[in-house]
């Protein structure tokens, strides 16, 4: 076991950042993936924006602007009204994670190993922090501190105003899992098969929970548990405070999909091509919805509908109660990100290079 590598740069004044509104990956710091506006019936494609390269990252919506990155290394700001480009910001490598938006800035990591803060009005860089490895994850922003991991196994806590490193924790393997935060802890998975819990104030490890496969899915906090999928084919419910397994469910294939929970049911996809609905009380399937290819995209939930994209190049909208398909929308590329819903529209990117707005 590697010891915690702690770098403390002194007392930081957050200048009220904790009170600022934050728009981030999967809606909040818990990675909940729950939105208020669903689309039970698909009416039409409203518009699509051509980014000219694969989009693997999820988008974040803030004040009628969609922010997302592509594999060319651009962070885009696009109007949700008509899909017109407001600005683009170039990084030195592909962007694999969604940005976080707060206090007039977009925070995003890049494969070039840097975390960037970009002015959302001008598209100009405010600051950047060089880390020790490529960043493929989305930052979580809580009380003025950004938490983000990289493939060198480093989890950083960074002051959002100054861009200064507050502390750094060294995991034992690359981090492809975007962190979640709750109860003074930040949670993330790593390629050594562990789900980690690290204290937000110090960077000291609280606990680690072992699975039998790499973890590329993102942890989701719901109630007293953290839910995480593993490439060992199991979804785990882990006690948030103790780091002990409460229950697990085994799918027929690896789980890279991030789950969504409605309180009674956990929904997630698998590389076996199924979208699962697992009853939390009985740990048994309520239903399984079958697609024709891997489901690595994150699930989201809104108004009784579960949405997930797949390698079959489709976005699927499935009734959360029955597991029946309400509608699907086909693109020309795989959909590996987490859709975003707002004002009766759903937004997502595809590896065909387009960012879509459906209604």
C-alpha positions, 0 to 999 in steps of 0.5 A, a space after each residue: 500500500 502506497 502512503 498518502 502524498 500530501 502537499 499543503 500550500 497553506 491556508 486558502 481564502 475561498 472568497 465566497 466560492 462555496 456560495 457560487 452556483 455550480 453546474 457540473 458533470 451529472 448535475 451535482 457533486 454526488 454524480 447523481 445524474 437526475 434531472 427534472 425535465 424528461 422526454 417521454 416522446 421524441 418529437 424532433 432533432 432541434 439542431 446539431 453542432 459539428 465539432 469536426 472530431 469525436 465527442 467522448 465527453 459529457 456536456 454541462 449546461 449553464 445559462 443557455 450555453 452548452 459546454 463540451 470538449 472533443 478529441 481535437 482538444 477543443 472546449 466549446 461553448 455553444 448556444 442552446 437556442 440554435 447551436 451556434 458557436 460562442 467560442 472555442 478554447 484549445 488545449 494541448 490534447 483530447 478532452 475526455 471529461 466534462 467541465 465544471 462551470 462556476 463563478 464565470 469560469 469553466 474548469 476542464 482537464 485535458 490529455 495534455 496533463 493540465 487542468 484549465 480555468 477558462 473565462 466563460 464570457 471570452 473563452 480566454 484562459 484564466 489559469 492552468 495547473 500542470 499535473 503529472 499525467 493525462 486527465 480523462 476525468 471530470 472535475 468535481 467542485 465543492 466549496 471552491 475546491 476542484 477534485 480531479 484525477 489523472 492516469 498517473 494515479 494522482 487525485 488533486 485538490 485545487 483552489 478554483 480561484 488561484 489554480 493552486 494545488 491544495 493537496 495531492 493523493 497518490 493512488 496505486 493505479 491510473 484514475 479514469 473514474 470521475 470523483 464524487 464528493 459527500 460527507 467530507 469525503 471524495 470518492 473515485 475508482 482506479 485501475 487497481 480495482 479499488 474504490 477510494 475514499 479520501 478526506 476532502 480537508 487533508 487528502 488523507 485516505 479514509 478507506 479503500 474497497 477492493 473489487 476484482 476488476 479495473 474501475 472506469 465507472 464513476 461513483 454515485 452517492 445516494 443516501 448512505 451508500 456509494 454505488 460503483 460498477 467494476 470491470 469484474 461485472 459487478 455493481 457494488 453498494 458500499 457503505 459511505 462511512 465504513 467502506 464495507 460492501 452492503 450488497 452486490 449484483 453480478 451482470 453478464 459483462 464488465 460494467 463501465 457505465 455509471 449508475 443512476 438511483 431513484 431511491 428504490 432502484 439502481 439503473 446501469 448499463 453493461 458491456 453485455 448490451 443490457 440496461 439493468 434495473 436492480 431493486 435495492 431492497 431485494 437486489 434482484 432485477 426488476 427488468 433488463 432492456 437489451 441493446 445490440 452492443 456495449 453500454 458504456 455510457 452513463 445512465 441518467 434519469 428524468 420524469 420516469 425515463 432512463 436514458 443511455 447511449 451505446 456503441 450501437 450508435 443510439 441514444 435509448 429512452 427507456 421507461 423506468 417502471 417497465 423497461 420498455 423502449 419509449 424511443 431511440 435516436 440513431 447517430 453515426 457514432 458511438 455514444 459514450 457520455 452522459 446525456 444532459 436534460 434541460 427545458 424539455 430538451 436532451 443534449 449529448 455528443 457522439 463519436 461522429 463529431 456532432 453535438 445533438 439537441 433533441 426535443 
